[in-house]
Amino acid sequence: MGGLTGILIVVIVVLIITGYNKLPEVGSGLGRSIKNFKRSLNEPAEIDVTPESERKKHPDNK
């Protein structure tokens, strides 16, 4: 029951801070941030910024 009480307190504080009219914006922002976080977990850790012309010169590169 303690977890539910904590969630209710957080929801009430968010309502007080943002107001009832801004609640959909807060929810969509939270949803986008969770979606981006999950996407970042599945992406490779490193981004290759080598130009395509340089990669063709070195066949050992992927």
C-alpha positions in Angstrom: 0.0 0.0 0.0 3.0 2.3 0.5 3.8 2.5 -3.2 0.2 3.6 -4.0 0.3 6.3 -1.4 3.6 7.6 -2.9 2.2 7.7 -6.4 -0.9 9.6 -5.2 1.3 12.2 -3.4 3.4 12.7 -6.6 0.2 13.1 -8.7 -1.2 15.6 -6.3 2.0 17.6 -6.2 2.2 17.6 -10.0 -1.4 18.8 -10.2 -0.6 21.6 -7.8 2.5 22.7 -9.6 1.3 22.4 -13.2 -2.4 23.0 -12.9 -5.2 20.9 -14.3 -5.0 22.4 -17.8 -1.3 21.5 -18.3 -1.7 17.9 -17.2 -2.0 16.5 -20.7 1.2 18.2 -21.8 3.0 16.8 -18.8 1.7 13.3 -19.6 2.8 13.5 -23.2 6.2 14.8 -22.3 6.7 12.0 -19.8 5.6 9.5 -22.4 8.0 10.9 -25.0 10.9 10.8 -22.5 10.2 7.2 -21.6 9.9 6.3 -25.3 13.2 8.0 -26.1 14.9 6.3 -23.1 13.7 2.8 -24.3 14.9 3.6 -27.8 18.3 4.7 -26.6 18.7 1.3 -24.8 18.4 -0.5 -28.2 20.7 1.7 -30.2 24.4 1.0 -30.6 26.7 2.7 -28.1 28.7 4.4 -30.8 27.8 6.4 -33.8 30.2 6.2 -36.8 30.7 9.7 -38.3 33.2 8.6 -40.9 32.3 9.9 -44.4 31.1 7.2 -46.8 34.0 7.9 -49.1 36.5 7.1 -46.3 34.7 3.9 -45.4 35.0 2.7 -49.0 38.8 3.2 -48.9 39.2 0.9 -45.9 37.4 -2.5 -46.4 38.1 -3.7 -42.9 35.6 -1.1 -41.6 31.9 -2.1 -41.2 
